[in-house]
Amino acid sequence: MKTYEGKNILILGLGKSGFAVSELLLKLGAKLTLNDKKDLADNEHAKKLDQEGVRVISGYHPVDLFDKENFDYLVKNPGIPYENPMVVKAQQKGIPVITEPEIALSVSQAPYVCVTGSNGKTTTVMLTQRIMDRYLSKKGGHAYAVGNIGVPISEVVDKVTDKDLLVVEISSFQLMGVTDIKPKVAAVVDIYNNVHLDYHKTFDNYVAAKLRITQSQDSDDYFVVNFDQKDILAKEQALTKAKLVTFSEVDPSADYFIGQEYLESQSDHKIMKKSDIKIPGIHNQQNSLVAIAISKILGASDQDIDEVLSTFSGAKHRLQYVKTYNGRKIYNDSKSTNIEAASVAIPSFDQPEVLIAGGLDRGFMFDDLVPLFKKHVKAIVLYGETKYLLADAARKAGIKDIIIVNTLQEAVPRAYELSDEGDVILFSPACASWDQFNTFEERGDFFVKFIEELKTK
């Protein structure tokens, strides 16, 4: 708790985590300067921090500040690239550049587990939190889902006790700025190429960032890893000192695996029926396996697991069931910000699909989706910067009904027109949201709104 007392710390980027970690550091006795390139003159959080004694500098990056005074740490917003001039200058000065989890987890009285991955980490965290909360509530404790899931760890960490558990979703961006976090259980759901390469530059860099999750673990800890991704598995085995626990979609020699009818393990055999899991898709069976593995390590029972997996209806914007409208089941998968995520969502249903897709053009082709389009998609509605690229993939798949529009608002009623009773209408963009929306959450909320508006058409 004394690590940051009296330290001179620069917070780079306000945002949700920047505000939360500033409040925490003030309680820990640090001296703070906050800098954001955006103008914060009318920002309520900036005003509050200013009143609490934080020096707030906004509208530009004061790189010369590093020549005028000494900083002990730079705490940066995870999304800010390392090429940022403030970060570059700090590194030149030998100042440690860290992210919010490094600080928050170092002062946590509660034990914590960390989950990362290219896809599926949010659902896995939500499942784990619910299972563990059910288990811990019998002992007077609670589990909290925090981190990249949208609740900064710093908001919660001073409220928890050693009876509680933090279930931390941690991104590669956040992991780049940690040095000694030591989760009791760490888990990597999966790692795919073509994800965040604009930030990490190479796939090797991306993998190395993800594997920082286990770098400080020791033989008393556990590392839950994907048995099916052999190249990544070899790197994990070479790096970790923790006990390795494996899971697999296909291989019954893994510690936890998807059997013919059940989710199974080597020790417990049949844990629960696949058909009893409420959220659809084999990828959600994999997410469930990871949550089961973590929860079993920490003492949860089959009853705790069954109760959660049979009732949990999905994380918002992640293959989220919206409603059934005139016999069509409608799903919001706005979190599908890349080809890999869409590749997971599209095969999740046995019914014919009308797919809505499109968004920011990051320079990728969509040929990897052609086999999935051919097998699962009866009609497709495309919008945004990538609409013509996706249309090319749809033509290669032999889809006859390919509709091109400009906006998501136009796409929703057109998709409904192409659907029949018994179909699935799936919004899985396969692209980032930033051509028309600020975030994938905003995009998903608008999709749900446009679905509700179908009633009036």
C-alpha positions in Angstrom: 0.0 0.0 0.0 3.0 2.3 0.4 4.4 1.8 -3.1 2.9 5.0 -4.5 2.9 7.2 -1.4 4.6 10.5 -2.1 5.4 9.5 -5.7 5.2 12.0 -8.5 3.0 10.3 -11.2 1.8 11.4 -14.6 -1.6 10.0 -15.8 -1.8 10.0 -19.6 -5.4 10.0 -20.8 -8.5 10.6 -18.7 -11.1 8.2 -19.8 -12.9 5.8 -17.4 -9.8 4.0 -16.1 -7.7 7.2 -16.0 -10.2 8.8 -13.7 -10.6 5.7 -11.5 -6.8 5.2 -11.1 -6.3 8.9 -10.3 -8.9 8.6 -7.5 -7.1 5.5 -6.2 -3.7 7.0 -6.4 -4.9 10.1 -4.5 -6.0 7.8 -1.7 -2.6 6.1 -1.7 -0.9 9.5 -1.2 0.5 10.1 -4.7 1.1 13.5 -6.3 -0.6 13.6 -9.7 -0.5 15.4 -13.0 -3.1 14.4 -15.6 -2.6 15.1 -19.3 -5.1 14.5 -22.1 -4.7 15.7 -25.7 -8.5 16.5 -25.7 -9.7 19.7 -24.2 -11.0 18.9 -20.7 -12.3 22.4 -19.9 -15.9 21.1 -19.6 -15.2 17.6 -18.4 -16.7 16.9 -15.0 -14.2 14.3 -14.0 -11.3 16.7 -14.8 -13.0 19.4 -12.7 -13.3 17.0 -9.8 -9.7 15.9 -10.0 -8.6 19.6 -10.2 -10.5 20.3 -7.0 -8.8 17.4 -5.3 -5.4 18.8 -6.1 -4.5 17.1 -9.4 -2.7 19.3 -11.9 -4.7 18.9 -15.1 -3.1 19.8 -18.5 -5.3 19.3 -21.6 -5.5 20.2 -25.2 -1.9 19.2 -26.0 1.0 17.0 -24.9 3.5 19.0 -22.7 6.6 16.9 -23.7 8.9 19.5 -22.2 7.4 18.7 -18.7 9.8 15.8 -18.5 12.8 18.2 -18.7 11.4 20.4 -15.9 10.6 17.8 -13.3 11.1 14.2 -12.3 8.3 11.6 -12.6 8.4 8.3 -10.8 5.8 6.6 -13.1 3.7 7.3 -16.2 0.3 5.6 -16.1 -1.1 5.5 -19.6 -4.6 4.8 -20.9 -4.2 1.3 -22.5 -5.4 2.5 -25.9 -2.7 5.1 -26.3 0.1 3.8 -28.5 3.7 3.6 -27.4 4.6 5.9 -30.3 2.8 8.8 -28.4 5.4 11.6 -27.8 4.7 11.5 -24.0 5.3 7.8 -23.8 8.4 8.0 -26.0 9.9 10.8 -23.8 9.1 8.9 -20.6 10.9 5.8 -21.9 13.9 7.9 -23.0 14.0 9.2 -19.4 13.8 5.7 -18.0 10.4 6.3 -16.4 8.3 3.1 -15.9 5.3 3.2 -18.2 2.5 1.2 -16.7 -1.3 0.7 -17.0 -4.1 0.8 -14.4 -4.2 -2.9 -13.6 -0.6 -2.8 -12.3 -1.5 -0.3 -9.6 -5.0 -1.5 -8.7 -4.1 -5.2 -8.4 -1.0 -4.4 -6.4 -3.2 -3.0 -3.6 -6.0 -5.6 -3.8 -6.8 -7.5 -0.5 -8.9 -9.9 -2.6 -7.3 -12.7 -4.6 -7.8 -12.3 -8.3 -7.9 -14.3 -11.6 -7.0 -12.8 -15.0 -8.5 -13.8 -18.3 -7.3 -12.7 -21.8 -7.8 -13.8 -25.4 -8.6 -12.5 -28.9 -12.2 -13.6 -28.6 -14.4 -14.9 -25.8 -12.7 -13.3 -22.8 -15.7 -11.1 -21.8 -18.2 -14.0 -21.9 -15.7 -16.2 -20.0 -15.2 -13.5 -17.3 -19.0 -13.1 -16.9 -19.5 -16.8 -16.6 -16.7 -17.2 -14.1 -17.9 -14.2 -12.0 -21.4 -15.6 -11.8 -20.2 -19.1 -10.9 -17.8 -17.9 -8.3 -20.2 -15.3 -6.8 -22.7 -18.2 -6.3 -20.0 -20.2 -4.6 -18.5 -17.4 -2.5 -21.9 -16.0 -1.3 -22.3 -19.2 0.8 -19.1 -18.0 2.7 -20.0 -14.3 2.9 -18.0 -13.2 -0.1 -18.6 -12.0 -3.6 -17.0 -12.1 -7.0 -16.6 -9.0 -9.1 -16.1 -8.8 -12.9 -13.7 -5.9 -13.5 -11.1 -4.6 -16.0 -11.4 -4.5 -19.7 -15.1 -5.6 -19.3 -15.9 -1.9 -18.5 -15.5 -1.6 -14.8 -12.0 -0.3 -13.9 -10.3 -2.4 -11.2 -9.5 0.8 -9.3 -13.2 1.5 -8.8 -13.7 -1.7 -6.9 -10.3 -2.6 -5.3 -10.6 -0.6 -2.1 -14.1 -2.1 -1.4 -13.1 -5.8 -1.5 -11.8 -8.1 1.2 -9.9 -11.3 1.3 -13.3 -13.2 1.3 -14.0 -11.8 -2.2 -12.6 -12.5 -5.7 -11.7 -10.2 -8.6 -12.3 -11.8 -12.0 -10.3 -9.5 -14.3 -10.7 -9.3 -18.0 -7.3 -8.0 -19.2 -6.5 -6.9 -22.8 -3.2 -7.1 -24.6 -3.1 -3.3 -24.4 -3.3 -3.4 -20.6 -0.9 -6.3 -20.4 1.8 -4.3 -22.1 1.9 -2.1 -19.1 2.1 -4.7 -16.3 5.3 -6.0 -14.7 4.4 -8.1 -11.6 0.7 -9.0 -11.5 0.4 -12.5 -10.1 -3.1 -14.0 -10.6 -3.9 -17.1 -8.7 -5.4 -18.4 -12.0 -4.5 -16.9 -15.4 -6.3 -18.0 -18.6 -5.8 -17.4 -22.3 -9.0 -18.3 -24.2 -7.5 -18.1 -27.6 -5.0 -16.0 -29.7 -5.6 -15.2 -33.4 -3.6 -13.3 -36.0 -4.9 -10.1 -37.6 -6.1 -8.8 -34.3 -4.7 -5.4 -33.0 -1.7 -5.6 -35.4 -2.1 -1.8 -36.0 -1.1 -1.5 -32.3 1.3 -4.3 -31.8 2.8 -4.3 -35.3 3.6 -8.0 -35.4 1.8 -11.2 -34.4 4.8 -12.2 -32.2 4.5 -8.9 -30.3 0.8 -9.5 -29.8 1.4 -13.1 -28.5 4.2 -11.8 -26.2 1.8 -9.2 -24.8 -0.9 -11.8 -24.1 1.6 -14.1 -22.4 2.6 -11.4 -19.9 -0.4 -12.7 -18.0 1.6 -15.6 -16.6 5.1 -14.0 -16.4 5.0 -13.6 -12.6 3.1 -16.7 -11.7 4.9 -19.5 -9.8 4.3 -23.2 -9.0 1.5 -22.3 -6.6 -0.6 -20.7 -9.4 -2.5 -22.1 -12.3 -2.4 -21.3 -16.0 -5.5 -22.4 -18.1 -4.6 -22.7 -21.8 -6.0 -23.7 -25.2 -4.9 -27.3 -26.0 -5.9 -26.9 -29.7 -3.6 -23.9 -30.5 -0.4 -25.9 -30.5 2.0 -23.2 -31.6 0.7 -20.9 -28.8 0.7 -23.8 -26.3 4.4 -24.4 -26.9 5.2 -20.8 -26.1 3.0 -21.0 -23.0 4.6 -24.2 -21.8 8.1 -22.7 -22.3 7.3 -19.5 -20.4 5.1 -20.3 -17.4 6.1 -21.6 -14.0 2.5 -22.2 -13.1 0.6 -25.5 -13.2 -0.8 -25.9 -16.7 -4.5 -26.8 -17.1 -5.7 -27.5 -20.7 -9.0 -27.3 -22.5 -10.1 -28.4 -25.9 -13.0 -28.3 -28.3 -12.0 -31.6 -29.9 -9.3 -33.5 -27.9 -10.5 -35.7 -25.0 -6.9 -35.9 -23.7 -7.1 -32.3 -22.5 -8.0 -31.7 -18.8 -11.3 -30.2 -19.9 -13.0 -31.0 -23.2 -16.2 -30.9 -25.2 -17.6 -34.5 -25.4 -20.4 -35.9 -27.5 -23.2 -34.8 -25.2 -21.4 -33.2 -22.2 -18.7 -30.8 -21.1 -16.3 -33.2 -19.5 -13.0 -33.3 -17.5 -10.5 -35.9 -16.8 -11.2 -35.8 -13.1 -15.0 -35.2 -12.9 -15.9 -36.8 -16.2 -19.3 -35.5 -17.2 -19.9 -32.0 -15.8 -23.0 -30.8 -17.6 -25.0 -31.4 -20.8 -24.1 -29.2 -23.8 -27.8 -28.8 -24.6 -28.4 -27.3 -21.2 -26.0 -24.3 -21.9 -28.2 -21.4 -22.7 -25.8 -19.3 -24.9 -25.4 -20.8 -28.5 -22.4 -21.9 -30.4 -19.4 -24.1 -29.9 -17.2 -21.1 -29.0 -19.5 -20.5 -26.0 -19.0 -24.1 -25.0 -15.3 -23.4 -25.1 -15.8 -20.2 -23.1 -17.8 -22.3 -20.6 -15.0 -24.8 -20.4 -12.5 -22.1 -19.4 -15.0 -20.7 -16.8 -15.5 -24.2 -15.4 -11.7 -24.9 -15.2 -11.1 -21.6 -13.3 -14.1 -22.2 -11.0 -13.1 -25.8 -10.3 -9.6 -24.8 -9.3 -11.1 -22.3 -6.9 -13.5 -24.7 -5.3 -16.9 -24.3 -7.1 -19.2 -27.3 -7.4 -21.0 -28.8 -10.4 -24.2 -27.4 -9.0 -22.8 -23.8 -9.0 -21.7 -24.3 -12.6 -24.9 -25.9 -13.8 -27.0 -23.1 -12.2 -25.1 -20.4 -14.1 -24.5 -22.0 -17.5 -28.2 -23.1 -17.8 -29.5 -19.6 -17.1 -26.9 -17.1 -18.5 -28.2 -15.6 -21.7 -25.0 -13.9 -23.0 -22.9 -10.8 -22.6 -24.2 -7.7 -24.2 -23.1 -7.2 -27.8 -21.5 -10.7 -27.9 -23.9 -13.0 -29.7 -26.6 -11.4 -27.5 -30.1 -12.7 -28.0 -32.3 -9.6 -28.6 -35.7 -11.0 -29.3 -37.9 -13.3 -31.4 -39.9 -11.2 -33.8 -42.5 -12.8 -36.1 -40.7 -16.2 -35.8 -37.2 -14.7 -36.5 -34.6 -15.1 -33.7 -32.4 -11.9 -33.7 -28.9 -11.7 -32.3 -26.6 -8.7 -31.7 -22.9 -9.6 -32.1 -21.6 -6.0 -32.4 -18.4 -7.1 -30.6 -17.5 -8.9 -33.8 -14.9 -6.3 -34.7 -12.7 -8.7 -36.8 -13.0 -11.6 -39.2 -12.1 -14.1 -36.5 -15.0 -13.0 -34.3 -17.4 -13.3 -37.2 -16.0 -16.7 -38.0 -17.0 -17.8 -34.5 -20.5 -16.3 -34.6 -21.7 -17.4 -38.0 -21.5 -21.2 -37.4 -23.4 -20.9 -34.1 -26.8 -21.7 -35.5 -28.5 -24.6 -37.3 -31.2 -22.3 -38.8 -30.7 -20.3 -42.1 -29.2 -16.9 -41.4 -29.7 -13.5 -42.8 -26.4 -11.7 -41.9 -25.8 -8.0 -41.5 -22.1 -7.0 -41.7 -19.8 -4.2 -42.5 -17.8 -1.3 -40.9 -14.3 0.2 -40.9 -12.0 -0.8 -43.7 -8.7 -1.9 -42.1 -7.3 -3.3 -45.4 -8.3 -6.9 -44.9 -10.0 -9.2 -47.5 -12.9 -11.4 -46.4 -12.2 -14.6 -48.3 -11.8 -16.5 -45.0 -15.5 -16.1 -44.5 -16.5 -17.6 -47.9 -16.9 -21.2 -46.7 -19.0 -20.0 -43.7 -21.2 -17.8 -45.9 -21.7 -20.8 -48.2 -22.7 -23.1 -45.4 -24.8 -20.8 -43.1 -25.9 -17.6 -44.8 -29.0 -17.5 -47.1 -28.9 -13.7 -47.6 -26.7 -10.8 -46.6 -27.1 -7.1 -46.1 -23.9 -5.0 -46.1 -23.1 -1.4 -45.1 -20.1 0.8 -44.2 -16.7 1.1 -45.7 -16.2 -2.6 -46.3 -19.6 -3.3 -48.0 -18.1 -3.9 -51.4 -15.3 -6.1 -50.1 -17.8 -8.2 -48.2 -20.1 -8.3 -51.2 -17.2 -9.8 -53.2 -16.8 -12.6 -50.6 -20.6 -13.2 -50.6 -20.6 -13.6 -54.4 -17.8 -16.1 -54.2 -19.9 -18.0 -51.7 -22.8 -18.1 -54.2 -25.2 -16.0 -52.1 -28.0 -14.8 -54.4 -29.5 -12.1 -52.1 -26.8 -9.5 -51.5 -28.1 -6.1 -50.5 -25.8 -3.1 -50.2 -26.9 0.0 -48.2 -25.1 2.9 -46.7 -26.0 2.7 -43.0 -26.9 0.1 -40.3 -30.3 1.8 -39.9 -31.1 1.0 -43.6 -29.7 -2.5 -43.2 -32.0 -3.7 -40.4 -35.4 -3.5 -42.3 -33.8 -4.9 -45.4 -32.5 -7.9 -43.5 -36.0 -8.5 -42.1 -37.5 -8.4 -45.6 -35.1 -11.1 -46.7 -35.9 -13.4 -43.7 -38.6 -16.0 -43.2 -40.2 -17.5 -40.1 -37.7 -19.8 -38.5 -34.6 -17.9 -39.7 -31.9 -16.2 -37.6 -31.1 -12.5 -38.2 -27.5 -12.1 -37.1 -25.7 -8.8 -36.8 -22.0 -9.8 -36.8 -20.1 -7.0 -38.5 -16.6 -8.6 -38.9 -15.3 -5.0 -38.8 -14.5 -2.3 -36.3 -17.2 0.3 -35.7 -15.3 3.5 -36.2 -16.5 4.4 -39.7 -20.0 5.2 -38.3 -19.9 4.7 -34.5 -17.7 5.6 -31.6 -17.6 2.2 -30.1 -18.9 -1.3 -30.8 -21.2 -0.8 -27.7 -22.8 2.2 -29.3 -23.2 0.3 -32.6 -24.9 -2.6 -30.8 -27.2 -0.3 -28.9 -28.3 1.3 -32.2 -28.8 -2.1 -33.7 -31.2 -3.1 -30.9 -32.9 0.3 -31.3 -33.4 -0.3 -35.0 -34.8 -3.8 -34.3 -37.3 -2.3 -31.9 -38.4 0.2 -34.6 -39.3 -2.7 -36.8 -42.6 -2.8 -35.0 -43.7 0.5 -36.5 -42.9 -0.4 -40.1 
